Amino acid sequence: MCGADFPHESKTDPCTPDTPELDIGRRGFVAGAGLAGLLALSPISQAFAATGKRRIAFRHLHTGETLAIDYWRGGGFDNGSLTQLNRFLRDWRTDQVTRIDPKLIDTLWTLRRLADSDAPFEVISAFRSPKTNAKLASQGRGVARRSYHMRGMAIDVRLPDRELRGLRRLALSMKAGGVGYYPRDGFLHIDTGQVRSWGG
């Protein structure tokens, strides 16, 4: 399992693709095109045009920390806010911090808007250091050895006020990266890698 933070875990390894990865520029273009198309077709675009801000909210289930922050202001990512997000989404086991892919935050923002939810995302797992990832993999926890979690490109989350299956359908419709469905443990894996899905 991508998160490896629940007792019942899949033994498959879907978190990284078997096929070669797209280059960063192309992947960013594909993800951006998918998000832009969805926003253009929804009331989200009107709301964003009125405020010029994008706000994201989280509650971390392992650290107990919460964060609600405007990560996009005045037509671009806010570097100070991204720094706070990097810290919040750190490897909670080692306290190590990395750069979280801003496209991952944008994907979550869009998903939350499409779900019409005001609840914070509950975070199960975000960045995972190579040391943590190797330890979990050695324990047979179903962890991908080249996991996007190690690159700040993946997160395992849920929205407490929305049914997981419906949230999965919305995430799949975005075509913004990988979507893993873990109904037994109650979360979605979201990443900014190649468009693919598993579970369910």
C-alpha positions in Angstrom: 0.0 0.0 0.0 1.2 3.5 -0.8 0.6 4.9 2.7 1.7 1.8 4.8 0.1 3.4 7.8 -2.8 1.0 8.4 -2.8 -2.6 9.7 -4.5 -4.1 6.6 -2.3 -3.5 3.6 -2.3 -4.5 0.0 0.7 -6.5 -1.3 0.6 -5.0 -4.7 3.0 -2.2 -5.8 0.9 0.3 -7.8 2.4 3.5 -6.5 5.0 3.8 -9.2 4.4 2.8 -12.9 6.2 0.0 -14.7 6.4 2.1 -17.8 9.0 4.9 -18.2 7.9 8.2 -16.6 6.9 11.2 -18.7 9.3 14.1 -18.5 8.4 16.8 -16.0 7.3 19.3 -18.6 5.0 17.0 -20.4 3.5 15.6 -17.1 2.9 19.2 -16.0 1.2 20.0 -19.3 -1.1 17.0 -19.0 -2.1 17.7 -15.4 -2.5 21.4 -16.1 -4.7 20.8 -19.1 -6.9 18.4 -17.1 -7.4 20.8 -14.2 -8.0 23.8 -16.5 -10.7 21.9 -18.4 -12.5 21.0 -15.3 -12.3 24.4 -13.8 -13.6 26.0 -17.0 -16.7 23.8 -16.8 -17.5 24.4 -13.2 -18.5 27.3 -10.8 -15.0 27.1 -9.3 -13.5 29.2 -12.0 -16.0 32.0 -11.2 -15.3 31.8 -7.5 -11.5 31.9 -8.1 -11.8 34.8 -10.5 -13.6 36.8 -7.8 -11.0 36.1 -5.0 -7.7 35.5 -6.8 -6.8 33.0 -4.0 -6.7 29.3 -3.5 -7.0 28.0 0.0 -6.3 24.4 1.2 -6.9 22.9 4.6 -5.4 19.8 6.3 -5.6 17.8 9.5 -2.7 15.3 10.0 -4.0 12.1 11.6 -0.5 11.1 12.9 0.8 14.4 14.3 -2.6 16.0 15.2 -1.5 19.2 13.5 -3.9 21.3 11.4 -3.2 23.9 8.6 -5.4 26.1 6.6 -3.5 28.4 4.2 -3.8 30.5 1.0 -1.1 28.8 -1.1 -2.0 30.7 -4.3 -2.2 34.5 -4.4 -2.1 37.2 -7.1 -1.8 34.8 -10.0 0.8 32.4 -8.6 2.0 30.1 -5.9 3.0 31.8 -2.7 6.5 30.7 -1.7 6.0 31.3 2.0 2.9 29.2 2.0 4.5 26.4 0.1 7.3 26.3 2.7 4.7 25.9 5.4 3.1 23.1 3.4 6.5 21.4 3.0 6.9 21.4 6.7 3.4 20.2 7.5 3.5 17.3 5.0 6.9 16.1 6.2 7.9 12.6 7.0 6.3 12.4 10.4 8.4 9.4 11.4 11.8 11.2 10.9 10.7 14.9 10.8 12.5 15.2 7.5 11.1 17.8 5.1 11.2 18.0 1.3 9.7 20.1 -1.5 6.1 19.0 -2.1 5.1 19.3 -5.7 2.8 22.4 -6.0 0.8 20.6 -8.6 -0.2 18.0 -5.9 -1.6 20.8 -3.8 -3.5 22.2 -6.8 -4.9 18.8 -7.5 -6.2 18.5 -4.0 -7.6 22.0 -4.1 -9.5 21.2 -7.3 -10.8 17.9 -5.9 -12.1 19.6 -2.7 -13.9 22.2 -4.8 -15.4 19.6 -7.1 -16.6 17.6 -4.0 -18.2 20.9 -2.7 -16.5 20.3 0.7 -15.5 22.7 3.3 -13.8 20.0 5.4 -10.0 19.8 5.8 -8.3 16.9 4.1 -7.3 14.2 6.6 -3.7 13.2 5.9 -2.6 9.7 6.4 0.8 9.9 4.6 2.5 12.5 2.5 6.3 12.8 2.1 8.2 9.6 3.0 12.0 9.8 3.3 14.1 7.1 1.5 15.0 5.8 5.0 11.4 5.4 6.0 10.4 4.0 2.7 13.1 1.4 2.8 12.3 0.4 6.3 8.6 -0.1 5.4 9.4 -2.0 2.3 11.8 -4.3 4.2 8.9 -5.1 6.6 6.8 -6.4 3.7 4.3 -3.5 4.0 3.4 -3.4 0.3 5.4 -0.2 -0.2 6.7 0.8 -3.6 10.5 1.0 -3.6 10.3 4.0 -6.1 7.3 5.5 -4.5 6.2 9.0 -5.5 5.8 9.6 -1.7 9.7 9.9 -1.6 9.6 12.6 -4.2 7.0 14.8 -2.6 4.5 13.9 -5.4 2.0 11.7 -3.5 -0.3 11.9 -0.6 -2.9 9.6 1.0 -6.0 11.5 2.2 -9.7 11.5 2.7 -12.5 14.1 3.2 -14.5 13.2 6.3 -17.7 14.7 5.0 -17.7 12.9 1.6 -18.1 9.3 0.7 -14.9 7.8 -0.5 -16.2 6.1 -3.6 -17.7 9.4 -4.9 -14.5 11.2 -4.1 -12.6 8.6 -6.2 -14.9 9.2 -9.2 -14.1 12.9 -9.0 -10.4 12.3 -8.8 -10.5 9.9 -11.7 -12.4 12.4 -13.8 -9.6 15.0 -13.3 -7.0 12.8 -15.1 -4.3 14.7 -13.2 -2.2 11.7 -12.1 -2.4 8.5 -10.1 -5.5 7.6 -8.1 -5.4 4.6 -5.7 -8.6 3.5 -3.9 -8.3 1.9 -0.5 -11.9 1.5 0.8 -10.9 -1.0 3.5 -8.7 1.6 5.1 -10.7 4.6 4.1 -8.4 6.8 2.0 -7.4 7.7 -1.5 -3.8 7.9 -2.8 -3.3 10.9 -5.1 -0.1 11.6 -7.0 1.1 13.8 -9.9 2.7 10.9 -11.8 1.3 9.3 -14.9 -2.5 9.0 -15.2 -3.4 5.6 -13.9 -5.6 4.0 -11.2 -5.9 0.9 -9.1 -8.1 -0.5 -6.4 -11.8 -1.0 -6.0 
